[in-house]
Amino acid sequence: MPSTRTTVTYHTASIDGLDIFYREAGHPDTPTVVLLHGFPSSSRMYETLIPLLAARFHVLAPDYPGFGHSSAPSPQDFDYTFDNLAHFVGRWLDTLEVRRYALFVQDYGGPIGFRLAEARSASVTAFIVQNAVAHEAGLGPLWETRKAFWRDRARHESALRQNLISFEATRLRHVGHSPNPQRYDPDAWCDEFAFLSRPGQIDIQTELFHDYRNNVAAYPRWQAWLREHRPPMLVVWGRHDPSFAVQGALAYQQDVPEAEVHLLEAGHFALDEAVDEVAHLMQEFLGRVHQTRVD
């Protein structure tokens, strides 16, 4: 029934011994959109977007291992790398028998999505980027502390945790430099900080972020993939992001000249401020993509 298609349902799949939680809405016979979340969030960051898309699309949004409601084994028992997270997302898609899909990637969703796209190029019908970087031009000043951590972990780990995982850093990721901070619900960063404060989370997130250096090293490879495959591409970018500079959005047009780029009056989590605008841009873009494929 149409009235039920926009209802979000909540599921858990067993993947290689771990529970992978995910949200789902829309009819499976419609084009699929896979939403890949950022740090330190989960699929919950899409709870306002999913119902806006579900009338026309089959929407899926997983929590990675170590995030949200998915299993979170200790770093001693699980390899927290972006390669491994992408492996689990790919196995989850296989379990659900999802063969073709548009990817929406935000923050950590970017490196996971690019790994999926490299491995499964024929499966990706379109690429939608919301403040996820694949060019060093997009790394803002906050990344100097993070790069120092990669060079000398023992010496800079304390500074990294303050820069990335502290309460103030968690708040700043949402509010950023927005001229409209009153639009942001403080529950967003308070809940995320509560997640980061759960037992074992600091170690999990520190270990995973140490691997982020391999994402930066992979940027030329991902750029080459974009130039070769030229996927239909939409970039929606919160211009007030304190971590990822606007240059990171514009750089995608160097690889995919046809990429549609929109700079929004929003921050790192653009859906906090501009979910209706993002949903409208996505619907128009995906409508054109799928109409072209049909024609």
Beta strands, then each sheet from edge to edge (+ up, - down):
strand 1: 9-15
strand 2: 18-25
strand 3: 32-36
strand 4: 58-62
strand 5: 101-106
strand 6: 124-130
strand 7: 233-238
strand 8: 260-264
sheet 1: 1+ 2- 4+ 3+ 5+ 6+ 7+ 8+
end
